[in-house]
């Protein structure tokens, strides 16, 4: 492998973007051979079923050398290599495994994406802007990434360039190398037209026209090219040469603040992982403090030597950067893992990242500090949620609703925000029944205060009362008949019959049907109840009384 080193120029102190693309042409067979030791030393081919029979869709390098090709009939391929092992392709398995494989490469750069322009798996792109110095430069980084993949048994090539399109083209059609911004045009012009990520029909058309390299296509007038091949061709050219920025979609959320440790020897015990996590939490806390920030979400990435990554994420009730608190949260979360934790052949890198960042001032502890206990409650919620799960620790939150049973709901304590609803100064009971229960009420006059109550077959003599407090119905929860538009006229079904206006069969809103009059009543033993009447005595339907709550 030949590598040429170049430093990317800077403009206004801001470095140009640098991208590393990895091309694994035999990913399917390489992965299956690593997963099954029985396949390591045998020629392997994958096929799929089509209407005309069975055709090859993936081959290992040895079968390629023997003249087999993708798309060939399986029977013809067996005649050439009768000793080869064939399996039906499982695309869902390969795509999922390649996604996990891509996540593992976040130990080299936090921004990793799977390129699916030409295939669902096989191409990876890493944004290595500002991280190559950790490996001793871009050339050393490229050599390091390629070497470790080849040691694992993967056939791979790669390239680093200022654009994603250029790095992809070089990794597929040239030797592995580092392309500088100054040599970008020279390198791309000599590559085949297929390096523009075009369709097979477009590539064939260019060959018929005698256009073999990208440089020959780029010299042609743009309008005729667009008229014949579409705007996608010009877009690919501009993206490859850096005229238009091509964006990548990282699989993992981008993180700005993190701390990591690369280990000389792999570790496997969770206790060792937690010790390293505490050290990283201290380092991350200093970084956040220097930036004047706090975080509510923390992510722990454990990179295994067998190209897999485990992720633990948790939330805090409030902004924090306290290393001890963050470590305790991960310790409680680790207790929930139980038998799910599997270090494989060991963990060689640990990364702790913070997200959901907001400004957080330095905390002062002294004579002017306010100790109201809220911080201790939030810390308790954090610990319980980490150990029991976020859905096990709930708290109430107000909801904009007139009906008492809908005015409050339970949400996870870690995600519940402050109520942004104006709380009216109303008298409400200490306890509400889960569902209002029907009662019988006797009153001296129909609309007067209740005099006695029958609830659960027990009679209560009421001596005092206060009310009513009227709560109107929530009209928006019931369908209404729209009458602003004149209804259409239907045609007569029989001769001589007058046309009739079409009226949709929708429920009209009846405000009196759901109107409630609430009363606070007290019986002769001092017990106070919250009751309400739904409906009016003057309506066509008799009102109904309910018991809704109890006062202290």
Helices and strands as residue ranges (DSSP letters): E 10-11, E 14-15, E 19-23, H 27-35, G 37-39, E 44-50, E 53-59, H 61-65, H 74-80, E 85-88, H 91-104, G 105-107, E 111-114, E 123-127, G 132-135, H 138-151, E 157-161, H 164-173, E 177-178, H 184-189, G 193-196, H 200-208, H 214-218, H 222-229, H 231-240, E 257-267, H 270-291, E 293-304, E 308-320, H 323-337, G 338-340, E 347-359, H 374-388, G 390-392, E 394-398, G 404-406, E 408-412, E 431-443, E 450-455, E 458-471, G 475-477, G 511-513, E 516-523, E 528-534, E 544-550
